[in-house]
Amino acid sequence: MISTIDIVITIAYVLFIVTIGLWTGTRKKKNAETTSGEYFLAGKSLKWPMIGLALFATNISCLHLVSLAQSGFDSGLLNGNFEWMAAFTLILLALLFIPFYIRSGISTLPDFLERRYNRVCRDWLAFISILSAIIIHIAFSFLAGGIVLETLFGINMYTSIIVIAALTGLYTIIGGLKAVVVTETIQSLVLITGAIIITVFAWNKIGGWEQMAAVLEKENTMDKISMLRPIGDPSGMSWVAVFLGYPILGIWYWCADQTIVQRVLGAKNENHARVGVLFCGFIKILPVFIFVLPGLFAYALYKSGSMDLSSLQHIGANGESILNTKGIYTLMITQLLPKGLVGILVAALLSGLMSQIAGALNSIATLSSYDLYKRFKPETTDKQLVIVGRWSAGIALILSIALLPLLNSYQSLFEGINDVIAHIAPPITCVFLLGVFWKKASAKGAQYTLLIGSILGVAVFMVNKIYGNETFIGKIPFMMMAFYLFCLCVLTQIVFSYIYPVKHTAQSEVLYWKSVWEPLQSKGWSGIGNYKTLSALLLLLMAVLYWKFR
């Protein structure tokens, strides 16, 4: 439980964000109606700093703060790979995909697939995107937030979730993307500040890096500092699994997921979109140090007797004591921080929770309106589209809350969310990559790849959930499974593209690169702000970091 002053700070922050969101979303010119372009894409007025911060805020939710700290405690810096590898896929987004997205003037990514392939591909991606937004971006975030709020305030998890859902839904559903991006920009800054505060306090408590390393050496767990594990590592996250498996997950998440890419689609122009994405790539370096590392500090504090985890221990079915580390971040807040600062950290957690939910709701509203409703009723007006989007977002909130009991069965929230992504991503990553790089990628080929790949992903997922590690499939780490499924999808698309040869339209003819170097021909801004210069700097920085923490 936390003090009154911290409760006041938390409530004040929530009311502040809701007020800003409502004010931004409802403020408009005199006698002007909200058009669908303004509601869903912020009138294509977003500049690079706002895009970068909004991308980061949509990605980093309360789930990340809670689950990355848990993974830092359990396995050290290993899961930080999901943060650092994102920099490479953000470079791919900036260089390879953004030019097509911005130049074609699309409103949604399913719209892009229809222009490159056909209507069936568009419908399939719209359905998968809405489903993944509900499960991955909303339900898992609710679950993490509910665990934290229940531990801190003693409020029933579902009660706190419903309240947060109602408040976030209020300004998101009324205000649209402009309200989402403005609030996300504020929430990014609050979230980063809060995470830095707890990192500093944990650092001071343990006495710095050398003292932490001494504890790890004493416990014979120095491998917790390593980001790159050897082949056959018990975690299933060897360096081979990371470098082969992550791109499959990352390209779908960062380059082909509507919830993320919608911030880019609202960019003022191509340069703002590219630089905003790369700006986010640089920010993605931070989570390893301010989200994962505090969990490792907590492990060292626990092993040295400086942190009490008795409240996380319970007796298992066999009578043995089990440590449930899902609540480790909450205990760090209450045990390491003084009054007042606890309220700021809770505000940071709520920032992550509300920003991710807001971003997902806006993308669901966009997909439901543009890709589903307008298809069957093409004469729909802008005003009607906005209404449909608002109703869709409200229904999505209810569905995500209904899924919580099922998702709560995962021991680790972070592994849970990536396990789901690993079975969704392969066919989508495949059709996007081949679509922009292979002239002969045909509509029928993509159509069958999405269908067969999705069926395979669901089948493998169900086998793992029903039989666990009893089968051969169950013994394959999810990162490698994502890679194997991707290879099958590539083979499927190639075979069907030759069986059903491509017939390019005027639109699809300009939506693939003629050569590998063509994406770099755009001049861009001059100086340090040039997208090619920023990409090179980011690549160099990531190489240095991986060498340092190898």
N, C-alpha and C positions, 0 to 999 in steps of 0.2 A: 504493500500500500504506500502511497506517496502523500506528501504534505499538502495542505490547503493552497499554499502559494503556487505549487506546481500544477495543481488542478486548475487554478485560476488562469495561469499562463497558457495551459493547454486549451481550455475553452475559448479564451480570447483569440488565440491563433486560428482556431477552426472558424470562428465567426468572422475574423478578418479575411480569410481566404474566400469564404462563401460570399462575403460582401463584394470583394474585388472581382470575383468571377461573375456575379450578377451584374455589377456596374459595367464591366467591360463588354459583356455579351449583349446587354440591352441598350448600351449607348450607341446612338446612330444619328445620322443627319436628320434635320427636321423634315417631317412628312415623308421619310424614306422607310420602305419596308425591308425586312430582312430577306435577302435573296439567298438561293441555295448556295451560290458561290461564296458568299460571305459567311454563311453558317457552317458549311462543311470544309472550306479551304481558306477561310480568313481573307477572302477577296484577293488571294495571291499577293499578299503584302509583307510577308515575313522576311526579316533580314537575318544574316548569318549568326549573330550572337544568340538571338532568340531561338533559332532553329537548333543550334548546338545544345543549348541548355534544355530545351524542350525534349529533344531526343534522349538526352541523359536522364531527365526526370521521368519520362515514359518508360524507359528501360529499368531504372533503379527504383524499386518500390520498397515498401515495408518488408516484403518477402526477402529482398536481397540483404537488407540490414540484418534481419533475424537469421536467415539461413546461411549467409556467408560467414557470419560470426560463429554459427554452429559448425560449419565445415572447417573453419580455422581452428576451432577447439578439437574437432575429431581427427582431421587429417592434415592440418597445417595449411600452407599456402597453395596446395595443389589445385583446389577449385578456383583459384585466382586466374587460372588459364582461361576460364570462360569470360573474364573481363579483358585480359590482355589480348587474347586472340580476336576479340571484337574489333580491335584497331585495324587488323588486316582486312576484315570483311567490310569495314566502313570505307577503307580505301577503294575496295572494289565497287562499292555503291557510288562513291564520288566519281570514279573514273569511267566505269563501264555502264552503269544503269541510269544515273541521273540525266545524262543527255537525252536519252530516249523518253524518259518520263516527263521531263520539262518541255522538250520540243514538240512532243505529240499532244500536249495540252490535256492529258488524261485527268480524270477526277479520282479514279480508283485503280488499283493494280489489276483487278479482274478486267477492267476496261483495256489495259495494255495487252493482256493475254488474248482478248478478242481481236484486237487489231493485228497482233502477230500471228495468231492461230485461228480460232473460231469461237462462236458463241458458247458451245458446250464447255470449252476450257474456262471461259469467263464464269459461267454458272457454277462450275465445280469449285473454282478458287474462291468465289464469293461465299459459298456454303462453308468450305473449310476455314476460311478466314474468320467468319462470324463465330463458328464453333470454337476455334482456337482462342479467339479473343475472350470468349466467355470463360473457358476453362483456365487458360494460361495467364492471361493478363488480369482477370477479375477475381475468379474463384480462389486461386492460390494466394493472391494478394490479400483477399478477405481473411483467409485462414490464418496467415501470418499476423495480420493486424489484430484479429480476434484473440489469438493466443497472448499477445503482448498486453492488450487492454484488459483482458481478464486477470492476468497476473498482477498488473500494476494497480488497477482500480477495484478489482474484485467484482466487476460487472460480468454477468453472463455473456459468453462469447457471442452468441447469436443476437443478443440485445444490442451490444456495442456495434456489431457489424451492420445491423439494420439502420441504426442511427447514422453511421458514417455513410452508408449507401444512400440514404435519403438526402443528406446534406450535399454530398458530391454530385449525385444525380440532379439535384436542384439547379446548380449553376451550369453544369455541363449540358443538360437537356435544354435549358432555356438559352444559354449563351453561345453554344457551338464552338468551333475550333479556336476562334479568337480568345474566348474566355478560357479555354483549356490551355493554350500556349502561354498567355500572360500569367496565369496562376502557376503553371509549370515552371516558368522562369524564376518566380519568387521561391517556389518550393525547392528547386534545385539548390539555390543558395542556402536556404535554411537546412536542407538535408546534409549538404557538404559541411556546413559549419558545425552541425550537431555531431556528425561522425568524427570530425577532427577533434572536437572537445573530448569525446570519450576515448579516442586514441591517445591523446596527450595524458589524460588521467591514468590510463592503464599503463602507458610507458613509464610515467613517474612512479607508479605503485610498484612495478616490477624492478625498477632501477636501470632501465635501458636495455639495449640489444645484448650486450655482453652477459648481463645477469640472466636474461632469458635463455641465451644459448647455453649457459652453464647448467641451468635446470634441465634443458632438453638433453644435454650430454649425459647428465646424471641418470636420466630416465631412459637413455638409449633410444631417443626419438629425434635425432638430428635430421632425419629425412623429412621432417615436417617443414623445414626451411626450403627444401628443394621444390622447384616448380616443374622440373622434368624428371620423371621417374623411369627406371629401367623397364625393358620389356618383361612382362610376366609379373609386374607389381600387383600385389593383392587388391589394390584399389580399383583395378581395371582401367586406370587412367595413365598408362605408360605414355612416353613422349610420342610413340607411334600412333596410339589411339587419339591423342590430342591433335596431332597435325593432320591425321587422315579423317577423323570423325568430326572435329569441331567445324571445319568449313561447311559441312553439309547442314549442320544446325544453324551456323552463323549466317550463311547466305540467305537461307529462308527467313530467319528472324530479322536481319538488318536490311536485306535488299528486296524481299518479296512479301513481307508481312504488312498489311494495310495499317495496323495500329501504329507501327514505327514510321513507315514511309510517308504517312499522311502529313507529317510536319514538313517534309521535303516538298511535297506537292503544293503546299501553300507558300512556297518561296517566291520572292519578288522576281528573281531571274535565275538563270543557270549558275552564275558565279556565286550568288548568295547561297544557293542550295549546296554546291560543292564545298565551299569553305565552311559552311555551317556543319556539314557532316564530318569534315576533317577536324574541326574544332571539338566535336563530340569525341572523336578518336583520341585526342590528347587528354580530354577529361577522363576517359575510360582507364587511364593509367592509375588514377587515384584509388579506385575501390580496393585494390590489393592491399594498400597501405592503411586505408581508413575503415574498411569493412571486414576484410579477412584477417589482417594482422591483429586487431583487437581480440579476436577469438583465440588466436595463438597465445597472446599475452594472458588471457584468462586461463588457458591450460597451464601455463607456467605458474601463475598465481595459485591455482588450485593445487598443483603438485608441491608447491613450496609452503602450503598451509596458510596462504594469505587471502584465500577466498573460500567462502562457505557455500557448498553446493548441496547441502542436505535437503533443501526444499525440492530439488530436482530428482532425488532418489526415491525409488519405490521398489517394492518386493515383487519379483516376477513369479510366474506360475510354478517354477521349481524351487521357490523359496530363496533364490539368490537376489542380491541387491543390484538393481539396474539404474543407470544414470540416464535420464531422458534429457538430452542436451538441447532440445528445441527452445528451451527458455533461457539459454545462457546469456543472450543479449540483454534480456530484461533484468537478470541478476546483476550484470555489469553496471547497468544504469543505477539500480538502487543501492548497490554496495560501494561503488567507486565515486559517485558524484554527490556534491552537497545540494541542499535545498535550493530551488530556483533553477539550477542547471538541469535538474531532472525534468522539469517542465519543458525546457528548451529541447531536450532529447526526445521527449514524447511528441513534441511538435514536429521534430524532424521525421520521426517514424510515421506520423500521420501525413506529413508532406509526401513521403514516398508512397504511402497507401492511396491517398486521394489523387495524386498526379497520374499514377498508373491506371487507376479505375477511370478517371476522366478521359484519358487518351483512348482507352479501349472503347468506352461508350460512344465517343465521337466517331471512331472508325466503324463501329457497328451501325450507327445511325446512317453514315455515308453509304456503306455497302448495301444496307437494306433498302435505302431510297433509290440510289442510282442503279445498282446492279440487279435488284430483284423486283421492286415495285414498279419502277419506270419501264421495265421491259414489257410487263403485261399491260401497263397503262401508259403508253408513250405520250399521251396528251396531258399528263399530270403537270400542274402548274408548280412554280417555285414554292409557293406558300404551302401547297399540299405535300410536296417533298419534305419540307421542314417538319411538318406535322407527323408524317410517317416516320421520319428519323427519330423524332422525340419519343414516339410510342415504342419503337424498336428498342431504344436504349433502356426504357423503363422495363420492358419485358426481359431484356438481357440481365438486368440487375436481379430480378426475381429468380431466373433460372440459375444464375451463378450461386446464389445463396442456397438453393436446393441441392447443389452438387457438393457442398462442404463436407457432409459426413463421409462420403466416398473418398475424397482426396485426403482427409485427415488420417487415413490408414498408413501413409508413407512415414517411415522412420525419420527420413531427412527430407525437408521440404524442397531444398535445392536440387537434390537428386531426383525427386519426384517430378518437378517441373521439366527438367532436362530429359528424363526418361520419356515423358509424353511427347516432347518436341522431337526426340530422336526417331519416333515412329510416324510423325506427321510430315517432317521436313523433306525426306529424300525425293519423292516424285516432284514436289514443287521446285526445289533447288535444281533438279535435272531439267525441267522444261524451261525454266528461266535462263539457265546457263547456255543450254544448247540453242535456245531461241535467239539469243543475242550474238552467239559466236558461230553458229552453223547454218549456212544458207539453206541446206537441204532439210532442215528440221520442219516436218510437215504438220498440218493441223491434226490429221488423224493420228499421227505418231504421238503428238503431245496428248491428245484426248485419251488414247489407250494407256499411255504411261501414267497419267493422273489416276485413271480408274484402277489399273492393275497394281500400281505402286501403293495406292491408299489401301486397297484390300489386303495386300501383303503386310503393310505396316500394322493394320488392325489385327490381322491373324497372329503375327508374331507377338504383339502386345498382349493379346488374350492368352496365348500359350504360356507366356512368362508369368502372367498374373494367376493363372489356374494351377500350373505345375511347378512354378518357381525354378529352382536350379536342378530339377530332376531330369530335364531334357537337355539335349545337345545345344539347342537354341538358348536355353536359360543360362548356360555357362558362358555365353558370349557377352562381353561388356557392352553396354548400350551405345557407347561411342563407336565401337567397331561395328556394331549391328547397323548403325546409321550409315556407315561407309559401305557395308555390303549391300544394303537395300538400295543405296544410291547407284552402285555399280549395276545392279539388276535393272534399275530404272533407265540408266543410260543405254544398256543393251536393248531393252524393250523399245525405247524411242528410236534408236537407230534402225532396228529391224522393221518396225512399222512405218518408218519414214521412207524406207525403200519399197515396202509393199504398197504403200499409198503415197506416191511422190508428191512433193510440195507443188502447190499452184499459188504463186504469190499474187497478192493484190497490190494496188497502188500504195496502200498503207503499210502492208507487211514488208514491201520491198525496201523501205527505208528504216526498218526496225531491227537490223542486225549489222554488226560491224564487218566491213569487207576485209579488214586485216587487224592483227593484234595491236598495231601502232596507231590505228585510226582514232581511238578515243583520246589520244594525246595531242591531236592536231588543233584543237580549240585553244586559242591564245590565252584566255583568262586574264585576271588582273596582273598588274606589274608588281615587281618587288616581292617581299616576304609573303604577301597575301595571295600569290599565285598558287593555284591548286596543285601544280606539279612540284613546286618547291616544298609546299606543306606535306605532300605525300612522301617525298623523299626524306624529309626531316622526321616524320613519324615512323617510317620504316627503320631509319638509323637508330632512333631512340628505343624502339622495341627490340632491336637486335642487341643493343647494349644491355638492356634490362634482362633479357632472357639469358645472356651470357653471365651476368652477375648472379642471377638466382637459379642457375642451372643445377 
